[in-house]
Amino acid sequence: MSEKRILIVDAELVKRIDDNRGDLARSEFIDFLIESQLKEKEDGKKQGGVTREEFHQFQEGTKELLRSFLEFFISYGLELGKQPSDSEFEHLTHKLQTLGGSAKVKGS
């Protein structure tokens, strides 16, 4: 049998425990609540929750992918001999610089 201890709690809390515990003893009910809470926290992490670091890595990867697409389409257009209008070229160049500042820029 496990060692027993006394836990002093407010009378209102004891009433809430008694109102909700059903056939369980008070200690069993409190143990059940604690275990449920801990399991919920573990399951919450596994059910699609992401950390800030994971989200940041995803965000940086997406920016890098977009930067690669822009580089490809600019170089592809130039290889075909298509000369983009100055405003269009400036806009794409600005986009590349913006994305290049936040993602690792590869040496050409």
C-alpha positions as CSV (number, residue, x, y, z in Angstrom):
1,M,0.0,0.0,0.0
2,S,1.3,3.4,-0.8
3,E,2.3,6.0,1.8
4,K,-0.5,8.4,2.6
5,R,-0.2,12.2,3.1
6,I,-2.6,14.9,4.0
7,L,-3.2,17.6,1.4
8,I,-4.8,20.8,2.7
9,V,-7.1,22.5,0.1
10,D,-9.8,25.1,0.1
11,A,-13.3,23.9,1.1
12,E,-14.6,25.1,-2.3
13,L,-12.1,22.8,-4.1
14,V,-13.2,19.8,-2.0
15,K,-16.8,20.5,-2.9
16,R,-15.9,20.7,-6.6
17,I,-14.0,17.4,-6.3
18,D,-16.9,15.7,-4.5
19,D,-19.4,17.0,-7.1
20,N,-17.4,15.6,-10.0
21,R,-15.7,12.5,-8.8
22,G,-18.6,10.1,-9.0
23,D,-17.7,6.7,-7.5
24,L,-14.0,7.4,-7.3
25,A,-12.2,8.2,-4.0
26,R,-10.9,11.8,-3.8
27,S,-7.3,10.7,-4.2
28,E,-8.2,8.5,-7.2
29,F,-10.1,11.4,-8.8
30,I,-7.1,13.8,-8.3
31,D,-4.7,11.2,-9.7
32,F,-7.0,10.7,-12.7
33,L,-7.1,14.5,-13.3
34,I,-3.3,14.8,-13.1
35,E,-2.7,11.8,-15.4
36,S,-5.3,13.1,-17.9
37,Q,-3.7,16.6,-18.0
38,L,-0.2,15.1,-18.5
39,K,-1.4,12.8,-21.2
40,E,-3.2,15.7,-23.0
41,K,0.0,17.7,-23.0
42,E,1.9,14.9,-24.5
43,D,-0.7,14.1,-27.1
44,G,-1.1,17.8,-28.0
45,K,2.6,18.0,-29.0
46,K,2.2,14.9,-31.2
47,Q,-1.1,15.9,-32.9
48,G,0.3,18.4,-35.3
49,G,1.5,21.1,-32.9
50,V,4.8,22.7,-34.1
51,T,7.4,24.6,-32.2
52,R,8.5,28.1,-33.1
53,E,11.8,26.7,-34.3
54,E,10.1,24.3,-36.7
55,F,7.8,27.0,-38.0
56,H,10.8,29.3,-38.5
57,Q,12.7,26.6,-40.4
58,F,9.6,26.0,-42.6
59,Q,9.3,29.7,-43.3
60,E,12.9,30.1,-44.2
61,G,12.7,27.0,-46.5
62,T,9.6,28.5,-48.2
63,K,11.4,31.8,-48.8
64,E,14.5,29.9,-50.2
65,L,12.2,28.0,-52.6
66,L,10.5,31.2,-53.8
67,R,13.9,32.8,-54.3
68,S,15.0,29.8,-56.4
69,F,11.9,30.0,-58.5
70,L,12.4,33.7,-59.1
71,E,16.0,33.2,-60.1
72,F,15.0,30.4,-62.4
73,F,12.3,32.3,-64.2
74,I,14.5,35.4,-64.6
75,S,17.4,33.4,-66.0
76,Y,15.1,31.4,-68.2
77,G,13.5,34.5,-69.6
78,L,16.9,36.1,-70.3
79,E,18.2,32.9,-71.9
80,L,15.3,32.9,-74.3
81,G,16.3,36.4,-75.4
82,K,13.2,37.9,-73.8
83,Q,14.0,41.3,-72.3
84,P,11.7,42.1,-69.4
85,S,10.4,45.7,-69.1
86,D,12.5,47.8,-66.7
87,S,9.8,48.0,-64.1
88,E,9.2,44.2,-64.2
89,F,12.9,43.4,-63.9
90,E,13.3,45.9,-61.1
91,H,10.3,44.4,-59.2
92,L,11.7,40.9,-59.6
93,T,15.2,42.0,-58.6
94,H,13.8,43.7,-55.5
95,K,11.9,40.5,-54.6
96,L,15.1,38.5,-54.9
97,Q,17.0,40.9,-52.7
98,T,14.3,40.9,-50.1
99,L,14.2,37.1,-50.0
100,G,18.0,36.8,-50.2
101,G,18.3,38.9,-47.1
102,S,16.2,36.5,-45.0
103,A,17.5,33.3,-46.5
104,K,21.0,32.0,-47.2
105,V,22.2,33.3,-50.5
106,K,24.1,30.8,-52.5
107,G,27.2,31.8,-54.4
108,S,26.8,31.9,-58.1
